[in-house]
Amino acid sequence: MSAALRSQRLIALFAFGWGLLNFPLLALWDRALTVFGLPLLPLALFVGWALLIGIAAWIAEAGPPDD
């Protein structure tokens, strides 16, 4: 993967994460529900955060640049 493509993907991931952790989408998870005894909002926050970190690591470690 070229360095330019990697940068573009990380910028797109940043924009996706910004939207994911912003108010309008967080309001969807603010319910009086529990999943396996855990409140839904913190669970959604941590799962989304972990996914963002995992995807960022996958993009960053996608092999040497094809220069």
Secondary structure, DSSP 8 states (H G I E B T S, - for coil): --HHHHHHHHHHHHHHHHHHTSHHHHHHH-SS-EETTEEHHHHHHHHHHHHHHHHHHHHHTS-S---
